[in-house]
Amino acid sequence: MFTGEYTTPGTLITRNKSGITWASLAGNFSLSYVDIKLREWFVCEDAKSCNNNGNCIPGDYSFCNCSDYAYGLKCEHMYQCYSQLGNTTVCGNGTCVYNDVCECKPGYGGDQCNTFYCMGKLGTSNDVCSGNGNCTEIDQCTCKPGYSGDQCETWYCNAKLYNDTSVCSNNGTCNTPDTCVCNQGHDGFDCQNYYCNGTLFSDSSVCSSHGSCIASNTCYCKPGYSGETCGEYQCFGKSFTEKNVCSGSGSCAAPDECKCDPGYFGLECEYWSCNGTLYTNTSVCSGHGNCSALEKCACKEGYYGKYCENHDCYGILYHSASVCYGRGNCVTPNNCVCNMTTNSTSYFGSQCEFYTCNGTLFNSTNVCSSHGNCSAPDMCICDTGYYGASCQDFDCFGKHKDKIDVCTYGKCEAPNVCKCAAWQSSADCSSYQCYNLNKTDPYVCKGRGKCISHNNCECDPGFEGFQCELWKCFNHTRFNVDDCQQFLFSIPFDTGCSAKGRCVSNNTCNCTDNYYGQSCEMYNCFGVPKNDSQVCSGHGVCMQHNFCMCNNTYYDGNNCQFPKCFQKSSTAADVCSGHGNCIYPDKCKCTSGYYGRSCQRTTCSTFTLYD
């Protein structure tokens, strides 16, 4: 902008900050935004002469160089911006250089220079800070949540930079923070899911369950399988869909695995007979006829059908759902084999029309213990409060009716119905005694145990019996002397003391004369212990004190001290035929003139005498 004045026709003097410009003008002219005044020349002296709105430029032709907000030969006029003089702060971060025109400082913009620039874009622009933040200072963006960078140009999806090659699992575009726009065929928060022919890659049925879905609509098939969905395979070089696969007599169930039609067999179903059974097999024609030709059966009486596979039971086809009342198998004509249940019970009757529940006929009044209905073999549907295989069980106050402490030894007669003894009280018969003494009495169980339930004493160590009135000697019970002292010493000796002494305390025996040992088990025969090898002269067994049982064949005597010769004691008068001495078993020492094993022979002068 500049100002000027017309001095003489054809001459224009212009003034601006750079100095004076002379221009020759001829004729009529017009200048935009130029204030031209025709008057005499004005010479300034100082800034004051320029109304303090400019500087006086000295020289032969001095003039006023006005500030941006002023104009006129003497800078006597000021521009107005938005109804305020130009020398005010109306333009904020700029200068009012013409009416309602602000010239802003670097970094500011807007009508009144009150808006920042960020990286060359005005703060009110839609795309300032990449459209992801606000320009809050010169070249300083405050980013929206999830955005970063000098111009808010950066963001992440699931911790990966938006332009990372692997962002959104490389299956989509990260358009805004943590928001993936997935490619077709992918989904999931990170586009991590993909599908093969409409089935999720991780589903067990993907790729026909014969391969892995490694990318969208891309199956990696297991050996032997092929095709887009791994649904194609071959049996011995032929596609599973070919009519003549498996010799045309079966189906290709898996790679090189033929499932033959009935009557055919072999790896490729290349063999056949009658209904899949070789004609010479005893089971051919269902075991009920003869295979007279290929697939030609001659059936036995009572059987019919192409392979003699059919027969009836009482007018109903064997495989009908209602045959044998639906409770068995019609195995041969008019022969029902009734079903067994899981607990080995079964239906019975010629047509399996009967069954029992735990041995009782299903329609009996006392079936299921009269507390339920028999709906199938051994299957009772019990009435409320009853349970068990035969509805035989019920509880009283949380305990089974047969449990030892149910009703505290009362009787559980029905669910939660106790029949108590006269000495018991409460619904569950919880009070009790031991042999007419309350369980808390100090003398209960003879003071040698605890009353743990009705008439049930738990004895202290060393005592036993119903009331802890007994003790033991070597695992044999003995009465307590407190109760029967007089009787104790009048009864035979105790078994625990080998019946040779009395059990006077736990494992302590008082042995009778001639017996000794912990349990009175020891005694002597003629001064020798019974288990000594020399007892009974080493020729017998010491049975009791001073009583030997000798080896009868060779010895006798109280101590088995006498040998026997030929069944006679050495003390007998006729031992050794009365002509010698028995010195060892069956060993005679004959007197002079006698000889023989038992001295039975003698010699005379001319002849021999014999017994």
TORFITI-516565 format. One line per 8 residues: number of its first residue (from 1); for each residue x, y, z of C-alpha. Coordinates in nm, 3 decimals, padded with zeros to 5 digits. Example, Ala and Ser with C-alpha at 12.3 -4.5 7.8 and 13.67 -1.06 7.14 Angstrom:
1	01.230/-00.450/00.780  01.367/-00.106/00.714
This chain:
1	00.000/00.000/00.000  00.128/00.348/-00.071  00.011/00.705/-00.071  00.090/00.985/-00.317  -00.002/01.330/-00.427  -00.042/01.495/-00.764  00.176/01.808/-00.785  00.163/01.917/-01.142
9	-00.019/01.778/-01.438  00.145/01.461/-01.554  00.361/01.411/-01.240  00.281/01.179/-00.940  00.491/01.155/-00.628  00.445/00.835/-00.430  00.575/00.774/-00.082  00.624/00.445/00.096
17	00.880/00.287/00.327  01.139/00.256/00.048  01.144/00.625/-00.047  01.009/00.853/-00.316  00.893/00.741/-00.657  00.841/00.979/-00.945  00.610/00.886/-01.221  00.495/01.078/-01.526
25	00.127/01.053/-01.589  -00.051/01.186/-01.893  -00.417/01.224/-01.926  -00.670/01.063/-01.699  -00.571/00.768/-01.467  -00.697/00.573/-01.171  -00.506/00.381/-00.892  -00.655/00.126/-00.657
33	-00.590/00.172/-00.283  -00.397/00.497/-00.358  -00.488/00.820/-00.186  -00.397/01.102/-00.421  -00.431/01.455/-00.311  -00.363/01.761/-00.522  -00.207/02.018/-00.303  00.117/02.194/-00.233
41	00.424/01.999/-00.124  00.467/01.916/00.247  00.809/01.893/00.408  00.835/01.705/00.741  01.085/01.771/01.012  01.044/01.487/01.261  00.809/01.206/01.372  00.591/01.451/01.548
49	00.527/01.630/01.221  00.411/01.283/01.100  00.160/01.273/01.388  00.376/01.007/01.560  00.229/00.756/01.320  00.540/00.731/01.105  00.899/00.843/01.052  01.018/01.158/00.874
57	01.247/01.066/00.589  01.501/01.353/00.558  01.639/01.492/00.229  01.578/01.761/-00.026  01.225/01.639/-00.040  01.162/01.503/00.308  00.838/01.314/00.360  00.653/01.099/00.615
65	00.698/00.724/00.593  00.380/00.607/00.769  00.341/00.299/00.990  00.141/00.014/00.842  -00.171/00.120/01.027  -00.149/00.492/00.912  -00.173/00.689/00.590  -00.198/01.047/00.458
73	00.069/01.305/00.370  00.131/01.364/00.737  00.024/01.012/00.847  -00.271/01.191/00.994  -00.511/00.905/00.917  -00.523/00.554/01.073  -00.683/00.238/00.939  -00.950/00.064/01.147
81	-00.976/-00.307/01.191  -01.296/-00.447/01.329  -01.406/-00.109/01.470  -01.075/-00.042/01.647  -00.789/00.191/01.544  -00.495/00.021/01.386  -00.247/00.122/01.660  -00.430/-00.097/01.912
89	-00.395/-00.474/01.970  -00.698/-00.545/01.760  -00.488/-00.772/01.536  -00.344/-00.958/01.836  -00.036/-01.120/01.687  -00.024/-00.888/01.378  -00.080/-00.532/01.249  -00.389/-00.359/01.107
97	-00.251/-00.264/00.762  -00.576/-00.154/00.599  -00.935/-00.125/00.702  -01.033/-00.465/00.845  -00.714/-00.617/00.707  -00.463/-00.763/00.957  -00.111/-00.856/00.857  -00.009/-01.145/01.094
105	00.328/-01.231/01.243  00.493/-01.556/01.128  00.315/-01.858/01.275  -00.022/-01.680/01.322  -00.324/-01.645/01.100  -00.694/-01.581/01.101  -00.887/-01.253/01.056  -00.742/-01.104/01.376
113	-00.420/-01.312/01.387  -00.548/-01.515/01.685  -00.504/-01.862/01.532  -00.181/-02.069/01.531  -00.021/-02.233/01.231  00.108/-02.593/01.270  00.345/-02.713/01.001  00.207/-02.465/00.747
121	-00.159/-02.531/00.814  -00.397/-02.297/00.992  -00.518/-02.432/01.325  -00.882/-02.419/01.210  -00.811/-02.631/00.904  -00.975/-02.975/00.903  -00.648/-03.146/00.818  -00.426/-02.963/01.066
129	-00.231/-03.209/01.286  -00.321/-03.475/01.029  -00.684/-03.432/01.136  -00.596/-03.629/01.453  -00.533/-03.347/01.701  -00.552/-02.974/01.775  -00.295/-02.700/01.696  -00.250/-02.554/02.048
137	00.076/-02.360/01.988  00.281/-02.261/01.684  00.390/-02.589/01.520  00.275/-02.779/01.831  -00.002/-03.040/01.801  -00.195/-03.188/02.092  -00.296/-03.532/01.967  -00.620/-03.713/02.030
145	-00.600/-04.032/02.244  -00.422/-04.309/02.054  -00.232/-04.076/01.819  00.129/-03.955/01.840  00.400/-03.783/01.636  00.477/-03.414/01.567  00.173/-03.389/01.342  -00.030/-03.666/01.513
153	00.043/-03.871/01.208  00.116/-04.196/01.392  -00.111/-04.454/01.568  -00.110/-04.822/01.667  -00.331/-05.126/01.648  -00.275/-05.381/01.921  00.075/-05.247/01.998  00.184/-05.244/01.632
161	00.248/-04.930/01.421  -00.036/-04.864/01.181  00.191/-04.908/00.877  00.379/-05.212/01.012  00.363/-05.495/00.761  00.233/-05.730/01.030  -00.029/-05.494/01.177  -00.377/-05.645/01.199
169	-00.210/-05.983/01.149  -00.126/-05.864/00.795  -00.490/-05.933/00.716  -00.632/-05.582/00.739  -00.572/-05.207/00.772  -00.518/-05.013/01.094  -00.730/-04.704/01.014  -00.765/-04.568/01.367
177	-00.603/-04.660/01.699  -00.672/-05.023/01.794  -00.933/-05.050/01.520  -00.854/-05.296/01.243  -01.056/-05.298/00.921  -01.011/-05.660/00.814  -00.970/-05.783/00.459  -01.245/-05.998/00.317
185	-01.237/-06.343/00.471  -01.084/-06.227/00.801  -01.226/-06.107/01.130  -01.135/-06.069/01.498  -01.005/-05.770/01.691  -00.664/-05.813/01.521  -00.797/-05.974/01.201  -00.640/-06.291/01.341
193	-00.924/-06.515/01.232  -00.959/-06.652/00.885  -01.167/-06.918/00.718  -01.140/-07.198/00.474  -01.459/-07.228/00.275  -01.668/-07.075/00.554  -01.512/-07.274/00.843  -01.292/-07.108/01.107
201	-00.928/-07.207/01.067  -00.915/-07.356/01.420  -01.238/-07.558/01.392  -01.183/-07.934/01.406  -01.393/-07.980/01.092  -01.197/-07.732/00.879  -01.055/-07.871/00.557  -01.292/-08.169/00.590
209	-01.098/-08.267/00.907  -00.823/-08.389/00.675  -00.590/-08.090/00.673  -00.497/-07.751/00.818  -00.633/-07.411/00.716  -00.306/-07.218/00.674  -00.454/-06.906/00.511  -00.791/-06.777/00.396
217	-00.946/-07.049/00.178  -00.610/-07.229/00.167  -00.601/-07.586/00.303  -00.281/-07.785/00.361  -00.397/-08.145/00.328  -00.278/-08.451/00.514  -00.100/-08.721/00.309  -00.344/-08.899/00.085
225	-00.594/-08.610/00.070  -00.622/-08.333/-00.188  -00.860/-08.077/-00.331  -00.958/-07.727/-00.225  -01.113/-07.856/00.098  -00.900/-08.174/00.136  -01.216/-08.364/00.057  -01.070/-08.568/-00.229
233	-00.872/-08.892/-00.202  -00.807/-09.214/-00.390  -00.823/-09.585/-00.332  -00.553/-09.770/-00.516  -00.515/-09.506/-00.789  -00.883/-09.430/-00.842  -01.077/-09.130/-00.718  -01.320/-09.204/-00.438
241	-01.601/-09.073/-00.663  -01.533/-09.308/-00.956  -01.798/-09.572/-01.010  -01.547/-09.853/-01.039  -01.343/-09.758/-00.733  -01.299/-10.054/-00.498  -01.382/-10.283/-00.790  -01.724/-10.122/-00.808
249	-01.819/-10.331/-00.506  -01.763/-10.089/-00.224  -01.687/-09.732/-00.129  -01.356/-09.558/-00.081  -01.383/-09.452/00.285  -01.028/-09.314/00.318  -00.706/-09.318/00.115  -00.648/-09.678/00.005
257	-00.920/-09.794/00.245  -01.216/-09.964/00.082  -01.539/-10.030/00.265  -01.687/-10.319/00.078  -02.050/-10.375/-00.001  -02.212/-10.674/00.170  -02.089/-10.992/00.006  -01.756/-10.845/-00.109
265	-01.417/-10.843/00.058  -01.047/-10.799/-00.009  -00.831/-10.487/-00.015  -01.015/-10.362/-00.322  -01.338/-10.556/-00.261  -01.231/-10.793/-00.533  -01.371/-11.105/-00.370  -01.731/-11.203/-00.299
273	-01.951/-11.491/-00.203  -02.301/-11.498/-00.065  -02.372/-11.182/00.131  -02.002/-11.130/00.198  -01.934/-11.481/00.324  -01.743/-11.744/00.134  -01.986/-12.007/00.020  -01.801/-12.284/00.209
281	-01.817/-12.096/00.537  -02.058/-12.233/00.794  -02.201/-11.886/00.843  -02.289/-11.837/00.474  -02.648/-11.740/00.402  -02.672/-11.605/00.757  -02.591/-11.954/00.881  -02.942/-12.057/00.786
289	-02.902/-12.200/00.439  -02.665/-12.310/00.164  -02.494/-12.079/-00.085  -02.579/-12.273/-00.399  -02.451/-12.001/-00.634  -02.325/-11.644/-00.617  -02.575/-11.457/-00.402  -02.812/-11.754/-00.428
297	-02.918/-11.900/-00.095  -03.135/-12.206/-00.031  -03.287/-12.137/00.312  -03.365/-12.379/00.593  -03.717/-12.416/00.723  -03.838/-12.108/00.907  -03.597/-11.867/00.734  -03.652/-11.656/00.428
305	-03.509/-11.360/00.241  -03.237/-11.331/-00.020  -02.970/-11.441/00.225  -03.195/-11.635/00.463  -03.161/-11.331/00.684  -03.521/-11.310/00.793  -03.724/-11.504/01.043  -04.016/-11.434/01.272
313	-04.094/-11.469/01.639  -04.461/-11.525/01.696  -04.559/-11.354/01.373  -04.331/-11.051/01.410  -04.020/-10.999/01.196  -03.705/-11.063/01.401  -03.568/-10.709/01.365  -03.895/-10.530/01.425
321	-03.884/-10.289/01.715  -04.178/-10.467/01.877  -04.046/-10.824/01.842  -04.002/-11.001/02.175  -04.192/-10.709/02.331  -03.897/-10.488/02.234  -03.700/-10.648/02.516  -03.494/-10.910/02.342
329	-03.363/-11.053/02.019  -03.545/-11.298/01.800  -03.243/-11.522/01.737  -03.419/-11.813/01.567  -03.775/-11.871/01.457  -04.006/-11.830/01.761  -03.703/-11.813/01.993  -03.656/-11.493/02.188
337	-03.333/-11.431/02.379  -03.422/-11.164/02.626  -03.204/-10.861/02.691  -02.972/-10.838/02.988  -02.943/-10.513/03.181  -02.618/-10.357/03.293  -02.639/-10.544/03.625  -02.693/-10.881/03.454
345	-03.065/-10.905/03.512  -03.294/-10.976/03.221  -03.640/-11.004/03.081  -03.794/-11.349/03.058  -04.090/-11.538/02.920  -04.128/-11.688/02.574  -04.171/-11.338/02.432  -03.969/-11.151/02.702
353	-04.297/-11.023/02.843  -04.190/-11.051/03.207  -03.919/-10.888/03.419  -03.833/-10.843/03.782  -03.684/-10.587/04.009  -03.426/-10.760/04.227  -03.607/-11.091/04.211  -03.965/-10.966/04.247
361	-04.206/-10.972/03.953  -04.261/-10.623/03.816  -04.636/-10.624/03.890  -04.610/-10.771/04.239  -04.751/-10.563/04.525  -04.422/-10.587/04.718  -04.193/-10.501/04.425  -03.937/-10.228/04.501
369	-03.990/-10.299/04.873  -04.346/-10.163/04.828  -04.190/-09.817/04.810  -04.169/-09.760/04.435  -04.251/-09.878/04.082  -04.055/-10.134/03.879  -04.013/-09.958/03.544  -03.757/-10.199/03.393
377	-03.547/-10.495/03.512  -03.390/-10.399/03.844  -03.489/-10.038/03.788  -03.706/-09.906/04.066  -03.847/-09.553/04.066  -03.862/-09.492/04.439  -04.117/-09.299/04.644  -04.004/-08.978/04.812
385	-03.753/-09.046/05.087  -03.658/-09.395/04.965  -03.361/-09.495/04.752  -03.145/-09.793/04.659  -03.173/-10.059/04.391  -03.496/-10.190/04.547  -03.602/-09.870/04.723  -03.493/-10.055/05.033
393	-03.289/-09.772/05.176  -03.391/-09.463/05.361  -03.231/-09.228/05.611  -03.315/-09.094/05.949  -03.178/-08.747/06.007  -02.896/-08.786/05.752  -02.789/-09.140/05.847  -02.866/-09.466/05.669
401	-03.129/-09.675/05.841  -02.879/-09.959/05.896  -02.591/-09.746/06.019  -02.489/-09.849/06.367  -02.548/-09.507/06.517  -02.868/-09.422/06.330  -03.134/-09.314/06.579  -02.852/-09.376/06.832
409	-02.939/-09.749/06.843  -03.307/-09.684/06.811  -03.477/-09.814/06.499  -03.511/-09.612/06.180  -03.853/-09.730/06.062  -03.921/-09.482/05.782  -03.755/-09.169/05.639  -03.677/-08.949/05.941
417	-03.896/-09.165/06.167  -03.703/-09.315/06.463  -03.850/-09.570/06.705  -03.654/-09.505/07.023  -03.593/-09.729/07.325  -03.766/-09.639/07.649  -03.446/-09.485/07.783  -03.396/-09.267/07.477
425	-03.542/-08.928/07.392  -03.550/-08.675/07.104  -03.664/-08.739/06.751  -03.333/-08.901/06.656  -03.300/-09.094/06.987  -02.973/-08.912/07.053  -02.952/-08.983/07.429  -02.808/-09.324/07.539
433	-02.667/-09.533/07.830  -02.419/-09.812/07.882  -02.565/-10.088/08.098  -02.808/-09.861/08.283  -02.548/-09.592/08.354  -02.557/-09.256/08.177  -02.274/-09.211/07.928  -02.129/-08.932/08.148
441	-02.136/-09.136/08.475  -01.778/-09.177/08.612  -01.847/-09.548/08.681  -01.978/-09.625/08.336  -01.786/-09.909/08.162  -01.649/-10.009/08.509  -01.451/-09.687/08.507  -01.212/-09.845/08.256
449	-01.344/-09.701/07.930  -01.585/-09.463/07.758  -01.951/-09.513/07.671  -01.941/-09.419/07.301  -02.294/-09.539/07.217  -02.576/-09.733/07.375  -02.430/-10.033/07.564  -02.106/-09.987/07.369
457	-01.795/-09.935/07.579  -01.462/-09.832/07.431  -01.218/-09.989/07.682  -00.888/-09.851/07.806  -00.574/-10.039/07.689  -00.553/-10.384/07.850  -00.925/-10.421/07.922  -01.210/-10.562/07.719
465	-01.555/-10.709/07.748  -01.894/-10.547/07.711  -01.835/-10.339/08.023  -01.449/-10.353/08.016  -01.471/-10.624/08.282  -01.221/-10.855/08.111  -00.850/-10.870/08.050  -00.624/-11.104/07.849
473	-00.325/-11.325/07.892  -00.158/-11.393/07.559  -00.474/-11.333/07.354  -00.699/-11.536/07.586  -00.963/-11.348/07.783  -00.986/-11.363/08.164  -01.251/-11.222/08.402  -01.170/-10.913/08.608
481	-01.097/-11.006/08.970  -01.299/-10.701/09.083  -01.623/-10.865/08.973  -01.568/-11.232/09.046  -01.272/-11.273/09.281  -01.425/-11.568/09.458  -01.522/-11.735/09.132  -01.180/-11.668/08.978
489	-00.994/-11.900/09.211  -01.246/-12.182/09.184  -01.243/-12.223/08.803  -00.996/-12.435/08.603  -00.665/-12.289/08.494  -00.670/-12.035/08.208  -00.609/-12.119/07.844  -00.392/-11.808/07.814
497	-00.161/-11.966/08.074  -00.146/-12.299/07.885  -00.417/-12.429/08.121  -00.138/-12.465/08.382  -00.187/-12.139/08.570  -00.411/-11.839/08.630  -00.411/-11.508/08.438  -00.376/-11.260/08.722
505	-00.322/-10.946/08.509  -00.249/-10.849/08.150  -00.012/-11.112/08.006  00.091/-11.218/08.359  00.043/-11.586/08.458  00.065/-11.742/08.806  00.176/-12.098/08.716  00.086/-12.414/08.910
513	00.357/-12.634/09.060  00.598/-12.801/08.815  00.513/-12.547/08.535  00.696/-12.230/08.441  00.752/-11.979/08.156  00.562/-11.659/08.056  00.246/-11.853/07.974  00.325/-12.159/08.194
521	00.417/-12.338/07.874  00.732/-12.508/08.016  00.763/-12.826/08.228  01.021/-13.104/08.282  01.030/-13.479/08.257  01.249/-13.618/08.530  01.444/-13.299/08.559  01.498/-13.239/08.184
529	01.313/-12.952/08.006  01.050/-13.078/07.765  01.225/-12.923/07.464  01.568/-13.066/07.549  01.694/-13.324/07.301  01.777/-13.564/07.588  01.434/-13.546/07.752  01.277/-13.889/07.804
537	01.626/-14.038/07.769  01.624/-13.903/07.411  01.375/-14.179/07.318  01.037/-14.011/07.354  00.830/-13.695/07.394  00.769/-13.519/07.728  00.391/-13.476/07.716  00.345/-13.322/08.063
545	00.533/-13.308/08.390  00.718/-13.640/08.438  00.508/-13.808/08.170  00.697/-13.943/07.869  00.542/-14.085/07.555  00.806/-14.332/07.437  00.884/-14.467/07.096  00.679/-14.783/07.161
553	00.864/-14.985/06.906  01.200/-14.958/07.073  01.173/-14.816/07.429  00.954/-14.812/07.739  00.975/-14.713/08.105  00.864/-14.389/08.276  01.163/-14.206/08.128  01.186/-14.423/07.814
561	01.508/-14.555/07.963  01.453/-14.925/07.881  01.513/-15.059/07.527  01.278/-15.318/07.375  01.379/-15.629/07.193  01.123/-15.764/06.957  00.833/-15.584/07.129  00.937/-15.689/07.481
569	01.081/-15.459/07.745  01.433/-15.523/07.860  01.282/-15.568/08.211  01.051/-15.850/08.104  01.142/-16.199/08.230  01.102/-16.355/07.887  01.291/-16.090/07.692  01.547/-16.248/07.457
577	01.357/-16.578/07.502  01.461/-16.569/07.866  01.816/-16.661/07.760  01.987/-16.322/07.742  01.973/-15.948/07.806  01.817/-15.678/07.580  02.102/-15.426/07.555  01.976/-15.217/07.257
585	01.650/-15.209/07.063  01.614/-15.555/06.902  01.971/-15.642/07.015  01.998/-15.943/07.251  02.315/-16.052/07.432  02.259/-16.429/07.471  02.376/-16.640/07.770  02.622/-16.921/07.703
593	02.477/-17.201/07.496  02.217/-16.984/07.322  02.219/-16.789/07.002  01.990/-16.637/06.743  01.843/-16.283/06.716  01.631/-16.336/07.025  01.851/-16.613/07.180  01.589/-16.858/07.071
601	01.834/-17.128/06.962  02.060/-17.373/07.164  02.311/-17.650/07.077  02.326/-18.004/07.238  02.609/-18.256/07.193  02.478/-18.422/06.883  02.182/-18.216/06.767  02.038/-17.864/06.763
609	01.717/-17.761/06.936  01.488/-17.504/06.779  01.211/-17.295/06.916
